[in-house]
Amino acid sequence: MRDAVIVEAVRTPVAKGKPGGAYADIHPVDLHAHVLRAAVDRLGLDPAEVDDVIGGTVGQVGEQSTNNTRLAVLAAGFPESVPGTTVDRQCGSSQQALSFAAQGVAAGAYDIVIASGMESMSRVPIGSSALAGGTRAFVGGPAVAARYPGGLVPQGVSAELIARRWGLTRVQLDEFAATSHQRAAEAWKQGRFAEQIVPMAGLETDETIRPGTTVETLAGLRTAFADERWEQRFGAIDWKVTAGNSSPVNDGAAALVVTTSEIARQRGWRPRARVHTATAVGDDPILMLTGIIPATAKVLARAGLTLADIDAFEVNEAFSSVVLAWLAETGADPAKVNMDGGAIAIGHPLGASGARLATTLLGVLDRTGGRYGLQTMCEAGGTANATVIERLG
């Protein structure tokens, strides 16, 4: 069986996903196209040789609808013969795109494929896909409503339930968030992101990193999801999730080029890492964000590795409580987790985040000389992706 290796990985700086953000005036398709062009240009790759582009986007509505990946292929100036498809595994969409790309290459369906992701939350706000006639609708249908009589809950409420179950304090959540900002700021200061970044619209650094963030400043923020209706359903909640210990809303895009090591060698490309093992799991859709725990166990078992074999982890920081619960359950070394900061600081442009994590993880492994990296992503609806990559020389 053929292998699947990543030979290029690029991302835009992550922008604020609201009016006034650096990309607020850029059409989502053009945002996506920017990283596609950059990926092939860096390799000197004729885009006509790309067998497919698999892109992830969460808000597939409005300007991000109608298979925006195919439209991005055209906007990037690729030949019309290059196809593109858009996948939705919620926040793990572009991580799933990478899995599909690697599977296709390993199976022989593709020789060269791009896995990418994009989200413009300034132009297509979070939750837009669930709006019907201007009113938020329950999109699950009567069978799902019957199975979960109280209905599914907002992710912020899930984050609160996780904090309660794992006994996490407000100080712990804020300490984790402050560390994310400090690590990301230091990574930029040390030039660790420079190689992976393709500036756009004058933005050269991630827009939501706040170097001066401290536990004391975060302590002054009010809780974001407190509502007595949830206490009526779940019992008393000591509300502690705030905008400061949650990921912000963002715009951004990222892309990775996947091929075989043999093709890479023939082309003179450096195989940066092999996609070793990838998996996805389902979990409780009410807690929703805990799927990363069984996903980590499953991907390690399939890879034939243990936690001790992993040199670097990227665990998406949707909320501090999610990563802290994962740490408590896995026993992973916090010093190896999100070493260059995470989504609380860098940002979480939904559909782009899986590809952004992979791009960051590649950089960490290159810098530290580590062999194995593991990334995992919690997702709306109670699913999660986990992927192990192996750095190659």
Secondary structure, DSSP 8 states (H G I E B T S, - for coil): ----EEEEEEE---EESSTTSTTTTS-HHHHHHHHHHHHHHHHT--GGG--EEEEE-S--SGGGTTTHHHHHHHHTT--TT--EEEE--GGGHHHHHHHHHHHHHHHTS-SSEEEEEEEETTTS-TTGGGEETTEE--TTHHHHHHHSTT----HHHHHHHHHHHTT--HHHHHHHHHHHHHHHHHHHHTTTTGGGB--BTTB-S-TT--TT--HHHHHTS-BS---HHHHHHH-------BSTTB---EEEEEEEEEE-HHHHHHHT----EEEEEEEEEE--TTT-S-THHHHHHHHHHHHT--GGG-SEEEE--SBHHHHHHHHHHH---GGGBSTT--HHHH---GGGHHHHHHHHHHHHHHHHT-SEEEEEEEETTTEEEEEEEEE--
